[in-house]
Every structure is written in structure tokens, then in C-alpha cells.
Amino acid sequence: MAERLVILSDMWGAKKGLWITSYLGYLQQHFNITFYDCQQLGNIDVKVNSEENVHQAFVDGGIETAIAHLLKKEEEPAHYLCFSVGGAIAWKAALSGLPMKSLYAVSSTRVRSEVEKPDCPIRLLFGDSDVYRPKASWYKEIGVEGELVNGFSHDMYTDEKIIKKVCLDLLNTVTQKSVKINKQKAI
């Protein structure tokens, strides 16, 4: 039976998310995938669809609304792949009881303000040119490791090189776990 993978979009959701189809193409044969558009989860409805307005709508209650909806929708443990604000939503939801097997967050800059971490394996990926990524001291304080990719900024998750990297990372994580489980059963 395939592992469950929940994918949370960036702040644009499906509106500017054609790149998400690449992730789905690579991962759907290996995972049972559920995709959430973060604008829909957060009940984001702005008259002018600008970056500033959408961002402010998330800050002004959209993140909390999305967390509440995610907690109602997801009751079974799953792996989470999240982009930008989706990572902050998943992180906070995990701290509120969302059952999470692992969290892979790409360009989730809002986690830099967190002081607790979810109780699951966490992988954080940022572009070295993303000015809002967490500072090195944050990683030490919170007790997680991050990975920086040279030559990329915040929207790196839309680049085919990063898409392939993230998908391979996820597949390796899941296949290594199942190999370890199989070895333990054989003993």
C-alpha cells in the first residue's frame, strides 16, 4: 500500500500553480496524494490579487483558518510536502496535533518565527538568495537542520531542477524507511 502524501501549495494555490503538476507527475505513482490549495484552506478572498494583498490576508487570519481546516480534514498520519506558506501552516498544525510522519518544507520562510518544532522528521530547503529564510542561529535554537541551494531565491520550488531534487529526496526517505522495516522484520 502506498504511503500517504499531503501537499500544501504556496500562497497562490492553484491560481499560479502549474508547476505543481510536475511534482504530481513524479510522485503520484509512489504515493497516495492529497493536494490542498492554501488559499482555499485559508478562505482567502481578496479583491485585488496582488502579492501584498494575498500575503496580508494570510497574516490577518488566513493561516489560522487554514490550520483549523487542515486539522478537521486530516486525521490519519501522512508525509507532508509544503511550499512557502504551506510549510508554516503544516508546521503550526503539527504543533496543534496534526498527525505527521514527516515534513518537507520548501521556501517556508514564515517558520523562522517558530520557537517549537513538530515531533517528526523535518527537512527544510531554501534558496541561498531567499532574503527571508531563517538565520543560522534559528536552526540551532530550534534543533533542526536546513539545506541551502546556491543560486536560487524564494520561488525555487517552481524550477525543474528543484522539483526533481525534492521528489528524489521524498522517494529516498520513504524507500529507506521501508528497507529498514523489511530488514527488521527479517531478523
Order of alpha helices (4+ residues) and beta strands (2+ residues): beta-alpha-beta-alpha-alpha-alpha-beta-alpha-beta-beta-alpha-beta-alpha
